[in-house]
Amino acid sequence: MSINVFIGISIFLGLLTFVCLYRAYAGPTAADRVVSINVITTKATVLIALISVITDQYMFIDVALIYAMMGFIATIAVSKYIEKGKLY
């Protein structure tokens, strides 16, 4: 694929992140906020992977994987805290 397509996709995902950021701010429930933050971390992971392909520096894929794991663990921790009121 062309690099210009990847750049266009990156810009589009960056703009969609602001929509999720609004949902995280205005979400009526805590579950809406958790889901929107999870979507933001997923989009950030994809953006890091796209930047890795655009710049031909594939070491950023490792960064994207670590960021995805941190986002997953944070989502699980916040969900458990919302459900039970404690993390242990």
C-alpha positions in Angstrom: 0.0 0.0 0.0 1.0 3.6 -0.5 2.5 5.5 2.4 -0.1 8.3 1.7 -2.9 5.8 2.5 -1.3 5.0 5.8 -0.9 8.7 6.6 -4.6 9.3 5.8 -5.6 6.4 8.0 -3.5 7.8 10.8 -5.0 11.2 10.6 -8.6 9.7 10.5 -7.9 7.6 13.6 -6.4 10.6 15.3 -9.6 12.5 14.7 -11.8 9.7 15.8 -9.8 9.6 19.1 -11.3 13.0 20.0 -14.8 11.6 19.6 -13.9 8.8 22.1 -12.4 11.5 24.3 -15.7 13.4 24.3 -17.5 10.1 25.3 -15.0 9.6 28.1 -15.7 13.1 29.4 -19.5 13.1 28.9 -20.3 9.4 29.5 -23.3 9.1 31.8 -21.9 6.0 33.5 -18.5 4.7 34.6 -18.8 1.8 32.2 -19.1 4.2 29.2 -16.0 5.9 30.4 -14.0 2.7 30.7 -15.1 1.5 27.3 -14.1 4.8 25.7 -10.7 4.8 27.3 -10.2 1.2 26.2 -11.1 2.3 22.6 -8.6 5.2 22.9 -5.8 2.9 23.9 -6.6 0.5 21.1 -6.5 3.4 18.6 -3.2 4.6 20.0 -1.8 1.1 19.6 -2.9 1.1 16.0 -1.4 4.6 15.5 1.9 3.5 16.9 1.9 0.5 14.6 1.1 2.7 11.6 3.8 5.2 12.5 6.2 2.2 12.6 5.3 1.2 9.1 5.4 4.8 7.8 8.8 5.5 9.2 10.2 2.0 8.5 11.3 1.6 12.1 9.8 -1.7 13.1 11.0 -1.5 16.7 7.9 0.6 17.4 5.9 -2.6 17.0 7.3 -3.8 20.4 6.2 -0.5 21.9 2.7 -0.9 20.5 2.5 -4.4 22.0 3.6 -3.3 25.4 1.2 -0.3 25.2 -1.7 -2.7 24.3 -0.8 -5.0 27.3 -0.7 -2.0 29.6 -4.1 -0.8 28.3 -5.6 -4.2 28.8 -4.4 -4.6 32.4 -5.6 -1.0 33.2 -9.0 -1.8 31.7 -9.3 -5.0 33.8 -8.2 -3.2 37.0 -10.6 -0.3 36.5 -13.4 -2.6 35.7 -12.8 -4.7 38.8 -12.5 -1.5 40.9 -15.9 -0.3 39.6 -17.6 -3.6 40.2 -16.2 -4.5 43.6 -14.8 -1.3 45.0 -11.3 -2.7 45.6 -8.5 -4.2 43.5 -7.6 -7.3 45.6 
